[in-house]
Structure formats: C-alpha cells, structure tokens
Amino acid sequence: MERRSYDWFEKRRRTKGLELAHEQITKAFDTVTLLHKAMKSFSEGNFADAKKHILNLYKAEEEVDKLRTDVFTELSKGAALVADYREDLLHLVKRLDTLADHTKDAARCLQMLGNSKIPDELCQKTVFMTGKLVEAALALRSGIEKISSNGAEAIAEAHKVEAFEHDLDEEYLNAKTLFVKYGAEINCGAMVIFDDLVEFIEHAADMCADTADYIVILSSRE
C-alpha cells in the first residue's frame, strides 16, 4: 500500500511537471510567433508594429523564465522522481528557456535596427527563417503535448522539428551569402546587428532541435 501511494505521488509529480513544461512551451511559442510578426512588419517598413510585437515578446519571455522556476520547484517537492526522468525533464525546460532567450536576443537586434534600410531580398530570407522557426516550435509544442498520451506521435513530432531546423539552416547560409551581395548598400553598424539577428534565429532553431531530442527520450521512458 505504501509503494502504491508512492507511485501515485510520483506519477502526479511527473504529470504536474509536464503540465508546467507544456505551459512553458506555449509561452516560448508565443515569443517565436511574435518574432515572426515583428520581422514581417520590419520587412514591410511598418516599424511601429514591429516595436509593438517586440515589446509583447519581452513580456512573454519573462513568463517563460518564471515557468522554468515553477517547474524546478515542482520537481523538488517531496519524494523525488526517478532520477533519469527528472533530469531529462529539467534539461527539456532549460532548453525551452534558452529558446526564448535566443528569440529575445533576435528581437533586441531588430529593435536596435529601428528604421534602418535593409535590402528586401535579405529581409525576405529572414522572414522565411522566422517562419520556419514558428513551424519548428509548433511541432515542438505538439510533441510535448503527446509525451504522456502517445509516445510514438510525440517522437514523430520531434522528427518534424529536425526537418524544419534543417530547412532553416539552409536558408541561414543563403542569407549569409547575401551579405556579400549587399555589403556596399548597408550601413556597417546595421550590417553587424543584422548579422547577429540572423545568428540568434539560427541558434533558436538549433535549440528547438536539441529540445526535440529530450521529447524522444521522455517519450521512450513513458
């Protein structure tokens, strides 16, 4: 009876941890969609809308930070989960937090660019990248939702994340190539900031793929 009670407690703690992780990926997904909206607005010359999306992104990123703390607190209560499961779940939420950090850093670059003139072709490449980042984050969210209910589908969603990350990585290289093409047309300071912007988007995509690895591990443990 004591063992059954402990099993129930552990299952409840595990479920609560996953619920908080799901809430965290929802907020992290918000940061990604807001970055995409901001990038689209910037590319269209609508700098006021871009700034609005960026400020909303900052708020969402703060909530991701808070949820990470909530998950850590939840998993430290009372009896410990199976050590491997707990560590894998903690790794997952840490990576969700880092994903939001990279997205915030990209937004900061966009904010610093202000109303700088960036060639349309380069802007469109970057809009494509943020669009792929949205698709990767959406698959990531779907995978986390299914860890407990359908491990096979969760793993399938994790593999989708990897495919989206691959597509984004190819476009990242194409965007870098355009820096040579348009180097003479862009202010040096704006070029440096835009280069950082593209880098942070690529880092966010890499973090999506890293997080997806833990979806596979956690789904296999269920």
Phi, psi and omega in degrees: 000320180295319180294319179297320179296319179295318178301317180297318181296317181295318178298318179297317180296318179297314181296317179297319178298318178292324177298317178293323177296323177295319177296324180293317180292330176297317178289322177297322177297323177300319180296322181292315180293324178291324175297317179298316178297318179296318180295320178296316179298318179299315182296333180270001180080012180266078188288331179294316178294321179301316180296321179298315179296322180296316180296321176294325178297317180301319180295317180296322180295324177297323179291325176298317178301315181297318181294326176301315178298320180298319179296314180301318180295316181299317184284348179266355183283139169056219182294143182279148171290168171309129190307314183297317181296315181300314181296320180294320179293321177295320176299320180298312183289329175297320181288327174297321178295318179293324175303312179295326178297314180296321179296318177297318180297322177296319179296323178298320177299316180297320178296319179294330179292333178057240180251030178300147180272115178243132180309140185301320182299320179291321177298317182294323175300319183287324174298319177300318180298314180293329176295318177293327177296321176299316180297320179295316180293325178295316177295323178297315179298316179298321179296317180295322178300329189260003182305314183275326187273326183204091184301321182296317179291325177299316179295322178297320178294323178298321178292328175297321179303316181297322180294317179295320179297322178296316178299317180295321182296323177295319179290330175301315179295321178297319180296319179299322179298325180293340177299326178290316182298319187252010185306322183286344184264346186252136174306137184303317179297317179295325179298315180297316181292319180293325176298317177298320179303310180297321179297315182294325176297317179294321177297321179297320179295319177300321180292326174301314181295319178297319179295322180299328178301323181283336172297316179298315182295312182293323179294325180289338180276341184293000000 
